[in-house]
């Protein structure tokens, strides 16, 4: 017979205590991870990248039998306003979209953008005998008569962030520059257009 001060502990009674300890450890890890992320975010204070289209023109425009041939010349500007974050652009594709149809694209060479830096770079998407739907071809002929073509530029890039010596994993950057009014042959009267940026 057991003494009055001693209680026999059965194996089933140990389980709730073990589960509580595991739950407490997991909760502590979640809180510590959240606090670490919050502190890093407060120190870095990441800001959104700024993209603009600085210059635009179209050369060699030819639309025959609903097939488009043209060279689109754009100068894009990216501004990194962050004080501590630099960016590696490992790959980038710039596409020209007319009437929800991709008509040309260009691959941009990889580059590095330091913090608080503005970089201008040319892109030259080329359309070679691109078939257009009947409505798109008709609309394009009408716009050509005014010497201004309204189109969108879409950019998709794989980027990595660098803070000090730390580099992030790859992220996908998507930039949309809507309603670009690109003049045929000349970019003299082109006005800077701001783009939407999403990471």
Beta strands, then each sheet from edge to edge (+ up, - down):
strand 1: 50-64
strand 2: 67-80
strand 3: 86-98
strand 4: 101-108
strand 5: 111-113
strand 6: 117-123
strand 7: 126-131
strand 8: 148-163
strand 9: 166-167
strand 10: 171-184
strand 11: 193-194
strand 12: 196-198
sheet 1: 4+ 3- 8+ 10- 1- 2+ 6-
sheet 2: 4+ 3- 8+ 10- 1- 11+
sheet 3: 4+ 3- 8+ 10- 1- 2+ 7-
sheet 4: 4+ 3- 5+
sheet 5: 4+ 3- 8+ 9-
sheet 6: 4+ 3- 8+ 10- 12+
end
